């Protein structure tokens, strides 16, 4: 019933297909197919009041699942682009504080030392508003876009620093593997 769903709090990187097809408990990983039997997604989650099939189902698009599969086969883990920042979504009051007319982008709240962002000159307090000329609706969209890039991709980040527009060139890194215990 919809594509590009995010901001659900289900996963770190979200770009789900919303489906009206029933997804029962335990059906995660099952195929979401169209009327011709073509795979369009992998069932991932359901949001419901009581955990039953009555709710909203979400599936990972087949194109993303294919990329994940290829990375797992080739590298033993998923390879995602990495900037090395923490970004907070823009709010109307923050936009006013930063002198912005539109509520868009995200405030960089942390820059990891020696990360691609640090090496490129990004600073805490910068407002990330665009990537390679594309306006970012919020910080979440920006981080999903970065995660979808390949390591060593060169990217121009459009930021606002001290109420002034600025372009920052960065070479995307590789997101470090998740720490396991």
PyMOL commands that set and color helices and strands:
alter all, ss='L'
color gray80, all
select helices_A, chain A and resi 62-75+92-97+116-120+139-147
alter helices_A, ss='H'
color red, helices_A
select strands_A, chain A and resi 2-5+16-19+31-33+39-47+56-61+81-82+85-89+106-111+127-131+134-135+154-161+164-171+173-174
alter strands_A, ss='S'
color yellow, strands_A
deselect
rebuild
show_as cartoon
